[in-house]
Amino acid sequence: MRKYIGIIIAGVAVAAGSFLGYKVATNDELRGKIVRNARDVLKLTKKIDTMSEDVAIRTAKLTKNPKVNQDFVEKQWEAIGL
């Protein structure tokens, strides 16, 4: 009995995935909305990833790890494209 339930669940999952894939592939508006949302998430993630200079200095002092400052400076240079 469990075997049949597993097969049914797998079949429903495949059917749902196929339907969603078809909708995304054929609906330009939906595809554009997904792409915009993904870009917004990436921008937000990039903003969160950066720390301020004060936080970097305090973290380096607390952990006695100068690598924190080196990483901060590297990220600043990358941010301006050098």
Backbone torsions as a table, in degrees:
resi	resn	phi	psi	omega
1	MET	NA	-43.6	179.6
2	ARG	-63.0	-34.0	-179.7
3	LYS	-61.7	-43.3	-179.5
4	TYR	-67.8	-37.7	177.8
5	ILE	-64.3	-41.6	177.6
6	GLY	-62.6	-40.7	179.1
7	ILE	-66.1	-41.3	179.2
8	ILE	-64.3	-44.2	179.2
9	ILE	-62.6	-42.8	178.9
10	ALA	-62.9	-41.2	178.7
11	GLY	-63.8	-41.8	178.0
12	VAL	-64.4	-40.2	179.3
13	ALA	-64.2	-41.9	179.0
14	VAL	-65.5	-43.0	179.9
15	ALA	-63.7	-43.4	179.5
16	ALA	-64.6	-42.5	178.4
17	GLY	-63.4	-40.2	178.0
18	SER	-64.3	-43.2	179.5
19	PHE	-62.5	-46.7	179.9
20	LEU	-63.6	-41.4	177.5
21	GLY	-61.2	-41.3	177.9
22	TYR	-63.8	-43.4	-179.8
23	LYS	-63.4	-42.7	-179.9
24	VAL	-67.1	-39.3	-177.5
25	ALA	-70.1	-30.9	-174.3
26	THR	-102.6	-12.7	-175.9
27	ASN	-107.2	104.9	-177.6
28	ASP	-62.6	-40.8	-178.8
29	GLU	-62.6	-45.1	179.6
30	LEU	-64.3	-42.5	179.5
31	ARG	-62.9	-42.6	178.2
32	GLY	-63.6	-40.1	179.3
33	LYS	-64.1	-41.8	178.9
34	ILE	-64.3	-42.6	179.8
35	VAL	-64.6	-43.0	178.6
36	ARG	-62.3	-44.1	179.6
37	ASN	-63.8	-38.7	179.0
38	ALA	-65.5	-40.5	178.3
39	ARG	-65.1	-40.6	177.9
40	ASP	-61.8	-42.1	178.8
41	VAL	-64.2	-41.4	179.4
42	LEU	-64.5	-40.4	177.7
43	LYS	-63.1	-43.7	179.6
44	LEU	-63.8	-41.9	179.1
45	THR	-62.8	-39.6	-180.0
46	LYS	-65.4	-39.2	178.4
47	LYS	-65.9	-41.0	-178.5
48	ILE	-68.7	-31.6	-176.4
49	ASP	-66.3	-27.2	-177.5
50	THR	-84.7	141.7	176.5
51	MET	-115.9	157.3	-179.0
52	SER	-76.6	163.7	-179.2
53	GLU	-63.2	-39.3	179.3
54	ASP	-61.2	-43.8	179.8
55	VAL	-64.7	-39.5	179.5
56	ALA	-64.0	-43.3	-179.2
57	ILE	-66.1	-45.5	179.2
58	ARG	-62.4	-41.6	178.9
59	THR	-63.5	-42.3	179.6
60	ALA	-63.8	-40.2	179.5
61	LYS	-67.5	-44.0	-178.4
62	LEU	-65.8	-39.7	-177.5
63	THR	-91.8	-5.6	-175.8
64	LYS	52.1	45.9	-176.5
65	ASN	-128.7	101.3	-179.3
66	PRO	-68.8	-13.8	178.8
67	LYS	-61.3	-29.9	178.5
68	VAL	-60.6	-46.2	179.2
69	ASN	-66.7	-38.5	179.4
70	GLN	-62.8	-42.9	178.3
71	ASP	-64.4	-39.7	179.3
72	PHE	-61.8	-46.2	-179.4
73	VAL	-64.7	-40.5	177.3
74	GLU	-59.3	-44.7	-179.6
75	LYS	-65.2	-35.4	178.2
76	GLN	-65.3	-41.9	178.8
77	TRP	-65.1	-40.3	178.3
78	GLU	-64.5	-36.8	-177.6
79	ALA	-64.3	-32.9	179.6
80	ILE	-92.2	-1.0	172.4
81	GLY	88.8	21.3	178.2
82	LEU	-110.2	NA	NA
